[in-house]
Amino acid sequence: MSEYILELNGITKIFPGVKALNKVQFNLRPGEVHALMGENGAGKSTFIKVIMGVHQAEEGEMLLDGKPVHFKNTRDAQKAGIAAIYQHVTSYPHLSVAENIFVGHMKKKFGVIQWKEMYQEADRLLQELNADFNSRSIMGNLSVAQQQMVEIAKALSLNARIIIMDEPTAALTKRESEELYRITRKLRDEGVAIIFISHRFEDMYALASRVTVFRDAQYIGSYDVDGITNADLIKAMVGREIKDLFPKPEVPLGEEVLRVENLCRTGYFKDVSFQVHKGEILGLTGLVGARRTEVVQTIFGVEKLTSGKIFWNGKEVKISSPSDAMKMGIGLLPENRQIEGLILDWGIGRNITLTELKSYVNKLFLNEKKENETAKNLAERVDTKAVSVFDKASSLSGGNQQKVVVAKALGSDFKLLILDEPTKGVDVGAKAAIYEIMGELAQQGYAIIMISSEMPEILGMSDRIVVMCEGRVTGELSREEATQEKILALAMAKHTVVEGGVQP
């Protein structure tokens, strides 16, 4: 009997113009959590789709329980006991949880759906996972974490022996991630084998016994988690040492660019005040519910301000819409790049030039040659990995999509860039590239507001840090005085912290 429940050897997958996988290998033991890591574009998602029968490999073999298998589609994989839970949950929001769990394999008797039996079985599965909702809940009313729990219940309904989790913690809070860890360990202890794809080292250390690394579509190695250091893992993923992940240059601060005083949006935040200068990276942080995004969206004109003042270059201004903000020189890179930052069905180049498209129009004609040259230069400047600027944005990995959003901002005449979670969901190599770009922009005199929930990022890249809790600013720290403990204390304070105590 084979030691491994699943083995893949010499897997090669070729798409037009690119080799997405080049003779990669992987093996998985029963009852094991095996992490799969690598930069965006390393081939992880393609590899998973080969396992699930979405893509057919040109070369290589796959063994299940030591026997060769070939899946022509996802149904074949599911029948063999393999299920996948993807980063972006694909569900039917208007249907019940039970319907989402059993979609494609409804319980039927003589062609008639057995609704009562189906709801009872769905409730049993949810109870096993300690879910705080039932099978009749509407899918669209659930949080991301709850929807992922439904996906796990769906995998269990298929009697899956192997579950693939693709970036499951990317959109979860720390508390939600801990709950996912609990469920994953429970499945592991019951003998389910799990492939866990993540960019987060904490996920790997919390769950996995082994980790396999892909880089540039190739297999680099498999390692015992207990026997590999962060530095060695980063080198395996990136192909080089990243000695300074946060290349924050020392930049003399210039004059004030933006100042906000006592901003208020009823029901969201109150009395928010801060300022940012040329050459400065201002970190804006806090726990979930701090309302950081709502503040910058209001400054950018997405939402209406209830009261307070905004000063641009020392003069009070009114910003009624994003177009007002952009005309002044303010750019916003939104947290949800796929929905708010990109038009996924458009080419990379057109996404980059979109905000300045009018500058490429000569009378009634669009100068496409000039537009494409500009887009190509900007894409290269941020090291976007793509065959050409005509590729659809949807074809890129998450990290490269983020780079396209950054390139779009660089193509505009902005003086202030607001970056909302700029490295969320991207790998360590892409993070380092984005940090380097931020440092270069600061040196060029850009003012930057960076919203981030990642403590190392806030500490490593900020000149000053403004902390919020439940819609209020609770404190401000200089780079020199900031520590993780101080930031967390302010992030959990419900009132403004001042010298000598807490202001009610």
C-alpha atoms as one frame of an Amber mdcrd trajectory, in Angstrom:
protein
   0.000   0.000   0.000   1.319   3.463  -0.926   2.567   5.827   1.764   0.794
   8.645  -0.038  -2.890   9.175  -0.698  -2.017  11.521  -3.578   1.115  11.794
  -5.747   1.868  13.983  -8.757   5.072  13.512 -10.724   6.502  15.513 -13.629
   3.348  17.567 -14.165   3.663  20.010 -17.078   0.916  22.394 -18.203   1.314
  24.727 -21.183  -0.924  27.637 -22.147  -0.397  29.696 -25.319   2.843  31.610
 -24.838   3.581  30.386 -21.307   4.574  27.190 -19.486   2.409  27.387 -16.360
   3.862  24.221 -14.793   7.210  22.659 -15.639   7.691  19.078 -14.401   6.448
  19.808 -10.859   5.885  17.174  -8.196   3.915  16.861  -4.975   2.836  14.162
  -2.539   0.316  14.041   0.290  -0.061  11.629   3.187  -3.405  10.629   4.738
  -4.343  12.828   7.709  -1.682  15.422   6.812  -1.875  19.171   6.339   0.666
  19.934   3.604   1.265  23.617   2.820   1.881  24.730  -0.773   3.666  28.062
  -1.029   5.222  30.269  -3.670   4.993  33.718  -5.171   1.933  34.762  -7.140
   2.407  33.314 -10.609   4.454  30.370  -9.310   1.858  27.928 -10.656  -0.036
  26.976  -7.492  -3.545  27.699  -8.801  -2.861  25.950 -12.112  -1.542  22.950
 -10.199  -4.714  22.735  -8.119  -6.852  22.957 -11.261  -4.887  20.054 -12.748
  -5.651  17.976  -9.640  -9.342  18.925  -9.860  -9.637  18.073 -13.555 -10.214
  21.672 -14.647  -6.988  21.576 -16.699  -5.418  18.571 -18.391  -1.636  18.237
 -18.043   0.494  17.749 -21.163   2.979  15.601 -19.249   3.233  13.744 -15.969
   1.157  11.349 -13.909  -1.194  11.521 -10.934  -1.604   8.643  -8.493  -4.421
   8.169  -5.991  -3.751   5.494  -3.364  -0.823   4.436  -5.525  -2.913   3.891
  -8.663  -2.801   6.104 -11.787  -5.859   8.324 -12.283  -6.919  10.832 -14.915
  -9.708  13.298 -14.194 -11.464  14.770 -17.206 -13.475  17.232 -15.093 -14.241
  18.302 -11.527 -17.000  15.708 -11.225 -14.409  12.955 -11.709 -12.261  14.486
  -8.951 -15.232  14.781  -6.591 -16.255  11.164  -7.215 -12.696  10.173  -6.250
 -13.057  12.055  -2.958 -11.222  15.320  -3.767 -12.785  18.735  -3.121 -11.434
  22.270  -3.437 -12.287  25.437  -1.494 -11.172  28.502  -3.402 -10.101  31.923
  -2.114 -13.089  33.629  -3.711 -16.085  31.535  -2.716 -18.345  30.754  -5.667
 -21.848  30.425  -4.308 -25.493  31.058  -5.063 -26.262  34.001  -2.747 -30.052
  33.841  -3.096 -30.283  30.142  -2.243 -30.229  28.525   1.188 -27.128  27.084
   2.797 -28.455  23.543   2.268 -28.991  24.188  -1.440 -25.442  25.516  -1.737
 -24.051  22.468   0.072 -25.853  19.966  -2.144 -25.809  21.855  -5.441 -24.912
  19.371  -8.157 -25.697  16.371  -5.970 -29.152  16.989  -4.558 -30.652  14.157
  -2.525 -33.339  12.618  -4.712 -35.722   9.668  -4.581 -37.436   8.620  -7.804
 -36.338  11.954  -9.287 -37.918  13.994  -6.450 -35.688  16.184  -4.244 -35.840
  15.049  -0.617 -35.866  18.488   0.992 -36.400  17.382   4.589 -33.581  14.839
   4.458 -31.305  17.355   2.731 -31.858  20.072   5.345 -31.342  17.569   8.170
 -28.073  16.333   6.664 -26.889  19.914   6.079 -27.643  20.800   9.708 -25.706
  17.726  10.862 -22.666  18.796   8.842 -22.883  22.374  10.152 -23.148  21.124
  13.742 -19.970  19.085  13.244 -18.238  22.330  12.328 -19.815  24.237  15.260
 -21.478  26.661  12.849 -23.516  29.502  14.350 -26.108  29.426  11.538 -28.400
  26.740  10.108 -29.115  25.102   6.792 -32.042  27.406   5.991 -29.959  30.594
   6.245 -29.602  32.512   2.991 -26.068  32.217   1.635 -25.793  35.897   0.675
 -26.425  36.956   4.290 -23.374  35.104   5.607 -19.905  36.500   6.264 -16.920
  35.355   4.196 -15.827  33.066   7.039 -19.301  31.521   7.280 -19.436  31.007
   3.501 -16.105  29.172   3.684 -17.595  26.971   6.401 -20.417  26.126   3.981
 -17.782  25.166   1.377 -16.150  22.841   3.923 -19.557  21.317   4.704 -20.050
  20.813   0.956 -16.723  18.963   0.770 -17.795  16.752   3.677 -21.135  16.066
   1.956 -19.115  14.638  -0.924 -17.240  12.366   1.510 -14.001  14.073   0.516
 -10.819  12.350   1.649  -8.680  15.182   0.273  -9.590  18.855   0.678  -7.680
  21.630  -1.074  -7.884  25.046   0.609  -6.738  27.897  -1.648  -5.853  31.028
   0.357  -8.744  30.466   2.794  -7.520  33.022   5.366  -6.851  35.880   2.911
 -10.134  37.676   3.690 -10.539  36.548   7.305  -9.973  38.357  10.578  -7.560
  36.869  13.118 -10.472  35.422  15.115 -12.038  33.911  11.989  -8.672  32.467
  10.988  -8.363  30.794  14.398 -11.783  29.190  13.871 -10.684  27.924  10.462
  -7.550  26.491  12.086  -9.751  24.611  14.574 -11.877  23.123  11.812  -8.814
  22.193   9.747  -7.183  20.414  12.692 -10.426  18.551  13.369 -10.560  17.336
   9.769  -6.884  16.342   9.920  -7.441  14.351  13.122 -10.336  12.530  11.430
  -7.977  11.384   8.673  -8.740  13.951   5.966  -5.659  14.971   3.960  -5.438
  18.715   3.322  -3.465  20.813   0.840  -3.302  24.300   2.320  -2.227  27.113
  -0.023  -1.262  30.349   1.695   1.085  33.321   1.578   1.011  33.625   5.340
   3.780  31.992   7.332   1.530  31.938  10.414  -0.923  29.651   8.570   1.863
  27.225   7.743   3.269  27.145  11.279  -0.200  26.777  12.820  -1.288  23.833
  10.681   1.216  22.158   8.388   3.752  19.424   9.032   5.340  19.803   5.581
   5.615  22.588   3.025   6.279  22.381  -0.720   7.554  25.429  -2.616   6.966
  26.278  -6.285   8.835  29.080  -8.056   8.454  30.230 -11.649   6.278  27.192
 -12.495   8.889  24.766 -11.146   9.191  22.521  -8.099  11.831  23.848  -5.712
  11.547  21.439  -2.789   9.542  19.933   0.067  10.553  20.574   3.670   9.538
  19.660   7.198   8.002  22.780   8.732   9.960  22.195  11.950  13.222  22.164
  10.010  13.049  25.279   7.816  13.601  28.902   8.812  11.719  31.916   7.518
  14.858  33.096   5.718  15.347  29.741   3.983  11.678  29.600   2.988  11.735
  33.122   1.550  14.876  32.286  -0.426  13.204  29.159  -1.803  10.098  31.126
  -2.804  11.799  34.192  -4.256  15.119  32.777  -5.462  17.156  35.268  -3.516
  17.591  36.527   0.022  15.449  39.465   1.044  17.663  40.897   3.733  15.555
  43.996   4.165  11.892  43.284   3.462  11.005  46.875   4.357  13.346  49.111
   2.309  12.123  52.319   3.932  14.395  55.188   2.813  15.037  58.160   5.043
  13.300  61.060   3.322  13.275  64.660   4.605   9.644  65.668   4.965   8.358
  68.519   2.852   5.431  70.850   3.290   2.003  69.660   4.356  -0.064  68.217
   1.493  -3.275  67.136   3.212  -4.806  67.987   6.580  -8.177  66.843   7.874
  -9.814  68.313  10.960 -12.636  66.748  12.972 -14.025  64.712  10.089 -17.368
  63.124  10.869 -19.632  60.801   8.911 -22.669  59.940  10.986 -22.810  56.288
  11.952 -19.239  55.575  10.831 -16.578  57.846  12.362 -16.221  61.039  14.382
 -13.605  63.730  15.102 -10.918  62.247  12.858  -7.916  64.561  12.446  -4.454
  64.017  10.929  -2.082  65.443   8.325   0.455  64.090   5.824   3.478  65.761
   4.196   5.446  65.431   0.977   7.804  62.472   1.171   5.970  60.963   4.136
   4.370  57.539   4.504   1.576  57.841   7.056   0.380  54.498   8.419  -3.315
  54.251   9.279  -4.133  51.140  11.286  -6.577  49.559  13.697  -8.563  46.376
  14.234 -11.573  45.240  12.206 -14.340  47.824  12.573 -11.938  50.747  13.103
 -13.463  52.456  10.010 -10.160  53.306   8.339 -11.434  52.556   4.834 -14.557
  54.642   5.409 -12.398  57.623   6.387 -10.254  57.558   3.244 -13.262  56.879
   1.014 -14.880  60.010   2.422 -11.717  62.046   1.847 -11.682  60.729  -1.730
 -15.301  61.764  -2.277 -16.798  58.262  -2.504 -19.011  59.006   0.508 -20.478
  62.277   1.774 -18.886  64.071   4.721 -21.254  65.030   7.556 -18.953  67.642
   9.089 -15.291  68.611   9.418 -12.724  70.276   7.189 -10.288  69.110   4.502
  -7.241  71.225   3.638  -5.218  70.711   0.443  -1.872  72.512   0.302  -3.034
  74.679   3.189  -6.356  75.735   1.655  -9.761  74.416   2.672 -11.415  72.419
  -0.122 -14.668  70.614  -0.792 -14.401  67.141  -2.334 -17.780  65.976  -3.625
 -16.701  63.095  -5.860 -13.683  60.941  -6.768 -13.235  63.039  -9.926 -12.820
  66.126  -7.709 -10.158  64.295  -5.685  -8.273  63.081  -8.750  -8.300  66.534
 -10.367  -6.678  67.887  -7.198  -4.004  65.159  -7.284  -5.330  62.489  -4.908
  -5.263  58.835  -5.957  -6.886  55.911  -4.142  -5.818  52.280  -4.552  -8.821
  50.392  -3.105  -8.601  47.326  -0.898 -10.725  45.199  -3.228  -8.630  45.436
  -6.374 -10.725  42.938  -8.349 -14.017  44.803  -7.914 -12.974  48.429  -7.398
  -9.465  48.666  -8.838  -9.597  46.781 -12.141 -11.850  45.915 -15.048 -10.885
  42.272 -15.232 -12.138  41.635 -18.773 -10.047  44.505 -20.142  -6.408  44.301
 -21.110  -3.633  45.180 -18.684  -2.635  48.221 -20.742  -6.104  49.755 -20.907
  -6.501  49.252 -17.156  -3.246  51.142 -16.591  -4.155  54.088 -18.844  -7.845
  54.245 -17.934  -7.754  57.293 -15.651  -5.713  59.292 -18.188  -7.337  57.973
 -21.372  -8.323  61.446 -22.555  -4.655  62.447 -22.795  -4.188  59.883 -25.585
  -7.051  61.271 -27.676  -6.155  63.571 -30.572  -9.361  65.256 -31.704 -11.596
  62.260 -32.450  -8.901  59.581 -32.587  -7.216  57.500 -29.894  -3.433  57.289
 -30.234  -3.219  53.596 -29.367   0.505  53.380 -30.106   1.300  56.066 -27.529
  -1.159  54.534 -25.060   0.361  51.063 -25.396   3.936  52.369 -25.067   3.033
  54.214 -21.877   1.246  51.183 -20.456   4.185  48.908 -21.310   6.678  51.272
 -19.620   4.557  51.551 -16.469   3.954  47.790 -16.316   7.705  47.191 -16.583
   8.391  49.846 -13.959   6.434  47.849 -11.355   7.736  44.509 -12.722   4.358
  43.111 -13.817   4.761  39.512 -14.966   2.698  39.129 -18.145   3.196  38.086
 -21.755   1.909  41.445 -23.064  -0.154  44.474 -22.048  -2.976  43.052 -24.171
  -3.497  40.127 -21.776  -6.675  40.418 -19.728  -6.214  41.602 -16.149  -8.142
  38.504 -15.052  -5.285  36.312 -16.331  -2.836  37.729 -13.769  -2.033  36.447
 -10.311  -3.180  38.505  -7.326   0.210  40.128  -6.815   0.489  41.150 -10.446
  -3.060  42.518 -10.428  -2.005  44.699  -7.506   1.024  45.891  -9.462  -1.281
  46.922 -12.340  -3.340  49.003  -9.897  -0.113  50.663  -8.700   0.986  51.263
 -12.318  -2.365  52.946 -13.020  -1.729  55.354 -10.151   1.798  56.090 -11.415
   0.373  57.000 -14.804  -1.603  59.866 -13.296  -0.389  63.202 -11.989  -1.084
  62.483  -8.328   0.563  64.197  -5.370  -1.032  62.016  -2.678  -1.560  58.269
  -2.922  -3.916  56.476  -0.549  -3.060  52.760  -0.476  -5.725  50.614   1.205
  -4.148  47.262   2.218  -1.643  47.441  -0.684  -0.136  43.978  -0.096  -3.236
  42.057   0.970  -3.213  38.572  -0.525   0.138  38.907  -2.284   3.305  36.900
  -1.770   6.503  37.961  -0.069   8.291  38.781  -3.335   5.452  40.999  -4.563
   5.304  42.658  -1.146   8.985  43.532  -1.320   8.484  45.006  -4.813   5.515
  47.119  -3.683   7.438  48.365  -0.624  10.339  49.334  -2.863   7.988  51.283
  -5.142   6.486  53.052  -2.121   9.958  54.062  -0.945  10.850  55.392  -4.391
   7.622  57.402  -4.545   8.321  58.926  -1.141  11.791  59.938  -2.360  10.152
  61.586  -5.378   8.014  63.705  -3.058   4.751  61.797  -3.085   2.721  61.873
   0.112   1.400  58.409   0.965  -1.347  57.226   3.309  -1.059  53.462   3.823
  -3.887  51.547   5.467  -2.702  48.186   6.731  -3.728  45.491   9.186  -0.278
  43.873   9.085   1.779  44.968  12.060   5.244  44.344  10.501   4.186  46.396
   7.463   2.943  49.307   9.563   6.072  49.298  11.729   8.434  48.754   8.809
   7.135  51.322   6.307   5.515  54.179   8.260   7.102  57.501   9.224   4.147
  58.127  11.544   1.278  55.890  12.618  -2.296  56.977  13.295  -4.329  54.358
  15.171  -8.122  54.106  15.098 -10.714  52.195  17.099 -14.431  52.102  16.341
 -14.419  55.233  14.208 -12.170  57.435  16.361  -8.472  58.264  16.360  -7.093
  56.890  19.603  -3.478  57.909  19.193  -0.533  58.839  17.021   2.990  57.397
  17.219   6.276  58.369  15.601   8.356  55.725  13.856  10.868  55.794  16.718
   8.363  55.284  19.543   6.034  52.804  17.807   5.943  49.209  19.025   3.491
  46.399  18.434   2.353  46.605  22.050   1.659  50.336  21.884  -0.250  50.037
  18.613  -2.413  47.190  19.927  -3.158  49.108  23.113  -4.357  52.081  21.070
  -6.245  49.836  18.631  -8.265  48.392  21.516  -8.858  51.722  23.294 -12.399
  53.001  22.763 -11.484  56.547  23.791  -8.734  58.908  22.809  -5.451  58.165
  24.563  -3.666  61.284  25.762  -0.632  61.895  27.907  -1.387  60.852  31.463
  -4.507  58.804  30.779  -7.531  58.241  28.617  -9.790  60.990  27.421 -13.493
  60.004  27.644
